[in-house]
Structure formats: structure tokens, C-alpha cells
Amino acid sequence: MNIVVAIDSFKGCLSSLEAGEAARNGLLARDPSAQVRVFPLADGGEGTVEALTAGLGGSIEHVAVTGPLGEPIESRYGYLPKTQTAVIEMADAAGLPMVPTEKRNPLRTTTYGVGELIRAAAHRGCRRFIIGIGGSATNDCGLGMLSALGVRFQKTDGSPAGITGGDLGDVAVIDLAALDGAVREAAFSIACDVTNPLCGKNGCSAVYGPQKGATPEIVTRMDADIRHFAEIAGRATGVAAMDRAGAGAAGGLGFAFSAFLGGSLVPGGALILSAIPAIREALARADLLITGEGCMDEQSAMGKAPVAVAALAKKCRPACRTVALCGGAKRGAEAVNAAGIDAFFPILSMPMALDKAMHPATARENLARTARQVLGLLAPCR
């Protein structure tokens, strides 16, 4: 029996490959003759760097950058030497958990560190970038990131405009001449699972600003400042990206990548799978796909990684069965059945405290046991 295992990370518990190996152990315990291949899986959010770097033979590169509040921090990116690709999670340099609750104010945060990560990787030789932009603490429309990459933003008097969300309204002139040459040569694929435009009632300020500390008054100001900035950016770049789906992702970072760097905004699960070409070949021969994630709910059906790989499996081999294993399943998880997952199974065999269930040893044991039972049903050993 040919089996492909591609499980998203059980966040705070097991990485993608650790979860996959646990399931593999259970499958082989049931049928030692099974051909089981394990692939990394992610959706562009937490765990993407680890999944792709470990799964594709890369390395983790550590870089000192500027944090969301302007403080020095250590961040990292994944380096894939075979394809000269950098894998970045913007949240590693400008993530919301980096900002204490009492200091959350998107007028004062910056994506400058994201630009420093990109520049470091570009100067390492990377010309392809896969960047997940979920979990941001920022609403600066990429002002900080682009400044780190050499773009000059000036006030009406010619002085620098600044690098935070609160500085967007001061931008009067945008000079692209000093944009880093290595960055100009790069291609950017952005894992983006939201479709919000940049401005308005569905824009980044109104929808995501409050969770980053914005008051109603700040939301109104930011929306106006970002619209002002986007209009100037449109004239400078010749690209009208304000209303593109996903432009409002990560506080306007989707807009910045699209308008200034020619980036493509792609659903995260599909983007990550496209970076793992060998999985298509494996799925074309697979009888069974084992996928999953830590918690499955109705949101899982909306392009999350397990559904993305299930759809790819059906495309590569319609006869392939897909089973998802999850730490828990919330009300509405049945939506994944209509999205390509034939069945899902929570791995807990009895009630237990969350900290025990999320202990890596417990999770490995539960994943292996459940995978073994699934295979027993689908391909009983004789």
C-alpha cells in the first residue's frame, strides 16, 4: 500500500515532520510492508520555516533585526540552497506576541525587521522568497519593510518620514531609486489567506486594527493615512493595488509586496505545496493520504493546509483516500468532508488535561495509535 503522510504542525506540541513521523510509525506497526513517505506541511503561518527547511534539506539562518517596537531582536529565515530560496515568517520579526498587551498600538509598530530579513537573505544569494504574513503586530502598509530595503519616504520638507504606522500620513514623496539591487532581482510569493482590500470597512485598519491595540479613533486615522499613502504609492510605482484581494493582509503588507516588489499573493497551503514538487509524484501513486492539524474546525475547510493537500491528492489520483488526524475537532469540522477530506479522527482516546494532551510524548503516542487503527480499517493485515 502506498501512503503519503503530510500533517500540519500541532502548534505548541509537535512540528509538521514530528507529527508525520509519529503517524508513520503507527502505520508501519500495522503494516510493515506499506510504502510510507512523509512530507512537511504548513500554511504560511507558524511552523512554515521549520517545516520547509527541515523537509527540503535547508538550514535556519539567524539574523539580528529590528523588532516591532524598534528594539533589537534575533530573528531567522529558512535557507534552501538547492533553489536559492528564503522562507520567512513575518511574525518572527513583527509578530503580535512580541508586543506586550499594554504597549499594543499600531501607530507605533513597524515592519522594518521584515525588510532586514529579506535584505540579509537576498545578499546571501536568495532570489526566490516564500513569505508567510500572518500574525502581524503592525499596520504600517510595509513602510518599515520598504525603508529597510532602500526605498526612501520623505515628508513635504524633504526629511525622512519615519518607519511606523503613525508615520504614513507624513509621506509626501516616494523615491524608488535606492531600492536594493539584489531585492529588485527577486521573486516574492506571499502566503496570504485573507482577501481583505487595503481600505474601507473591510480593510486592514477596520478589521484587524483593534486586535493590535487600535481604538476607534486610531482606526479612522489609520484608514485615512493608508489611503493617502496608497495613492502616492500608486503614482510612484505605476501599480494600482489598493483594491486587490489580500492587499489588506498583515496591516497592508500584502499591498506593499504587490505594489512595490511584484509579489504574488497566494493561499498559504497551495503555496507551500508548490514548493515541494516531490509530493505530487508521491500522491500520483498514493492509495491513502494521512493529513491533519492540531485543531480542526469549520475554518479548516477554508484553504487551510490539510484541505489544500487533500485537494491536491484528489487531483493527482482521484482514487486516493484522505484521512485527517487532529488533536481535537470543534463544531463545524464536518465542513472538511465536502472539501476533500473523506474522514477525520481526533486522536484523544480518553478525556485528559490539555497540558497532558499537548505533551509531545502523549501526542506522538496518540497519533501513532490512531494512524494504526485507521490503516487497520482501510487495509487489514493478514
DOPA-393355 format. One record per residue (C-alpha): x, y, z; residue in one letter. Coordinates in steps of 0.2 Angstrom, whole numbers, padded with zeros to 4 digits, always signed. Layout:
N
XYZA...
//
This chain:
382
+0000+0000+0000M+0007+0017-0005N+0004+0030+0009I+0008+0049+0009V+0009+0057+0026V+0008+0076+0026A+0002+0084+0043I+0002+0102+0048D+0011+0106+0065S+0002+0103+0081F+0006+0120+0087K+0015+0121+0103G+0017+0102+0103C+0024+0094+0088L+0032+0101+0071S+0025+0095+0055S+0038+0082+0052L+0037+0076+0070E+0019+0073+0068A+0021+0065+0052G+0035+0053+0059E+0023+0048+0073A+0009+0044+0061A+0022+0034+0050R+0027+0024+0065N+0009+0019+0068G+0006+0014+0050L+0021+0003+0049L+0017-0005+0065A+0001-0011+0057R+0008-0015+0040D+0027-0016+0039P+0026-0018+0020S+0017-0002+0017A+0027+0011+0007Q+0025+0027+0018V+0033+0044+0013R+0032+0059+0025V+0032+0077+0018F+0031+0093+0028P+0015+0103+0028L+0012+0121+0033A+0000+0136+0028D+0012+0150+0029G+0009+0154+0047G+0018+0147+0062E+0029+0132+0058G+0032+0136+0040T+0050+0140+0041V+0053+0124+0051E+0043+0113+0040A+0050+0118+0023L+0068+0120+0030T+0068+0103+0038A+0058+0094+0024G+0068+0101+0010L+0086+0100+0017G+0089+0118+0021G+0096+0127+0036S+0090+0140+0049I+0099+0157+0047E+0099+0168+0062H+0099+0187+0059V+0099+0202+0071A+0085+0214+0066V+0073+0227+0072T+0058+0222+0082G+0040+0229+0080P+0044+0242+0094L+0061+0247+0087G+0070+0236+0099E+0085+0224+0093P+0079+0206+0092I+0086+0190+0085E+0075+0183+0070S+0078+0170+0057R+0074+0163+0040Y+0075+0147+0031G+0088+0145+0018Y+0085+0132+0004L+0102+0131-0005P+0096+0120-0020K+0084+0133-0026T+0092+0148-0018Q+0075+0151-0009T+0072+0160+0008A+0057+0155+0019V+0051+0169+0030I+0038+0171+0043E+0035+0190+0045M+0029+0186+0063A+0047+0181+0068D+0051+0200+0066A+0035+0209+0068A+0023+0197+0077G+0009+0202+0089L+0016+0191+0103P+0031+0202+0103M+0022+0217+0109V+0016+0217+0127P-0003+0220+0128T-0001+0237+0137E+0010+0243+0123K+0000+0237+0108R-0003+0252+0097N-0002+0250+0078P+0003+0268+0076L+0020+0264+0085R+0024+0247+0077T+0035+0244+0062T+0039+0230+0049T+0057+0236+0047Y+0064+0220+0054G+0055+0210+0040V+0064+0221+0027G+0081+0217+0036E+0077+0198+0035L+0074+0200+0016I+0089+0210+0013R+0100+0198+0023A+0093+0183+0013A+0095+0192-0004A+0113+0196+0000H+0116+0178+0004R+0111+0175-0014G+0092+0171-0012C+0082+0176-0027R+0066+0167-0023R+0056+0171-0007F+0042+0162+0001I+0034+0173+0015I+0020+0170+0027G+0012+0186+0033I+0000+0180+0046G+0001+0186+0065G+0007+0204+0062S+0008+0217+0076A+0009+0231+0063T-0002+0242+0052N+0012+0252+0043D+0007+0246+0025C+0025+0240+0023G+0033+0257+0026L+0046+0250+0038G+0050+0235+0027M+0052+0245+0012L+0063+0258+0021S+0074+0244+0026A+0075+0238+0008L+0081+0256+0002G+0065+0264-0003V+0065+0282+0003R+0050+0290+0010F+0050+0309+0013Q+0039+0322+0020K+0035+0338+0011T+0051+0347+0018D+0062+0333+0011G+0065+0325+0028S+0063+0306+0031P+0045+0301+0035A+0048+0288+0048G+0045+0269+0049I+0029+0266+0059T+0011+0266+0056G+0009+0283+0063G+0021+0290+0050D+0011+0285+0035L+0001+0301+0034G+0018+0311+0033D+0023+0303+0017V+0023+0315+0003A+0037+0308-0009V+0042+0291-0013I+0059+0288-0021D+0062+0270-0028L+0080+0274-0035A+0089+0266-0020A+0079+0250-0018L+0091+0236-0015D+0098+0229-0032G+0098+0211-0025A+0080+0213-0020V+0075+0220-0037R+0080+0204-0045E+0070+0193-0033A+0053+0185-0035A+0041+0185-0020F+0027+0173-0016S+0017+0178-0002I+0006+0166+0008A-0010+0176+0011C-0026+0168+0016D-0036+0183+0018V-0045+0193+0004T-0047+0210+0013N-0044+0226+0002P-0032+0239+0009L-0045+0252+0015C-0063+0254+0020G-0075+0244+0031K-0066+0228+0026N-0049+0235+0026G-0034+0231+0037C-0037+0245+0049S-0055+0242+0052A-0055+0223+0053V-0038+0219+0061Y-0033+0236+0069G-0042+0233+0085P-0034+0217+0090Q-0017+0226+0088K-0022+0239+0100G-0031+0252+0089A-0045+0262+0097T-0060+0268+0085P-0051+0285+0083E-0035+0277+0078I-0044+0265+0066V-0052+0281+0057T-0035+0290+0057R-0025+0274+0050M-0038+0271+0037D-0036+0289+0030A-0017+0288+0031D-0016+0272+0022I-0027+0278+0008R-0016+0293+0007H-0001+0283+0006F-0008+0270-0006A-0012+0284-0018E+0006+0291-0018I+0012+0274-0020A+0002+0271-0035G+0009+0286-0043R+0027+0281-0039A+0026+0263-0044T+0013+0264-0058G+0003+0249-0049V-0014+0251-0043A-0015+0238-0029A-0026+0246-0016M-0042+0235-0020D-0033+0219-0024R-0039+0204-0014A-0027+0202+0001G-0019+0220+0000A-0025+0222+0017G-0016+0207+0024A-0004+0210+0039A-0008+0228+0040G-0006+0232+0022G+0010+0221+0020L+0000+0212+0006G-0001+0229-0003F+0017+0233-0001A+0023+0216-0008F+0011+0218-0023S+0014+0236-0027A+0032+0238-0024F+0040+0221-0026L+0029+0212-0039G+0024+0199-0026G+0010+0187-0029S-0002+0184-0015L-0006+0165-0015V-0017+0155-0002P-0004+0148+0010G-0007+0129+0009G-0006+0129-0010A+0009+0140-0010L+0019+0129+0002I+0014+0113-0008L+0020+0121-0024S+0037+0122-0015A+0038+0103-0013I+0037+0096-0030P+0040+0078-0025A+0024+0077-0016I+0014+0077-0032R+0024+0062-0039E+0021+0053-0022A+0002+0057-0022L+0000+0051-0040A+0004+0034-0034R-0004+0035-0017A-0018+0024-0010D-0020+0034+0006L-0016+0052+0012L-0014+0055+0030I-0015+0073+0034T-0021+0083+0049G-0018+0098+0061E-0019+0102+0080G-0037+0108+0079C-0050+0105+0066M-0065+0116+0064D-0075+0125+0050E-0061+0136+0046Q-0050+0121+0041S-0061+0120+0026A-0056+0137+0020M-0040+0134+0012G-0030+0128+0027K-0015+0116+0023A-0024+0099+0026P-0038+0104+0014V-0025+0110+0002A-0016+0094+0002V-0032+0084+0001A-0037+0094-0015A-0020+0090-0022L-0022+0072-0019A-0039+0071-0027K-0031+0080-0042K-0016+0069-0043C-0026+0052-0040R-0044+0053-0038P-0045+0036-0030A-0033+0041-0016C-0042+0041+0001R-0039+0055+0013T-0040+0054+0032V-0036+0068+0044A-0030+0066+0061L-0032+0080+0074C-0029+0084+0092G-0047+0090+0093G-0062+0093+0082A-0074+0108+0085K-0092+0110+0080R-0092+0113+0061G-0077+0102+0057A-0088+0092+0046E-0086+0105+0033A-0069+0097+0028V-0078+0082+0022N-0085+0092+0007A-0068+0100+0004A-0059+0083+0000G-0056+0075+0017I-0065+0059+0017D-0065+0057+0036A-0056+0065+0051F-0052+0057+0068F-0047+0066+0084P-0033+0057+0092I-0038+0058+0110L-0044+0041+0117S-0050+0047+0133M-0053+0064+0142P-0037+0072+0149M-0030+0089+0154A-0024+0100+0139L-0006+0101+0146D-0005+0082+0146K-0013+0080+0129A-0001+0093+0122M+0014+0084+0129H+0025+0079+0114P+0026+0061+0120A+0007+0059+0123T+0004+0067+0106A+0016+0055+0097R+0008+0040+0105E-0010+0046+0101N-0005+0050+0083L+0003+0033+0081A-0011+0023+0089R-0024+0032+0078T-0015+0030+0062A-0013+0012+0066R-0031+0009+0068Q-0036+0019+0053V-0025+0008+0042L-0032-0007+0051G-0049-0002+0044L-0044+0003+0027L-0031-0011+0024A-0032-0025+0037P-0016-0035+0039C-0017-0054+0037R
//
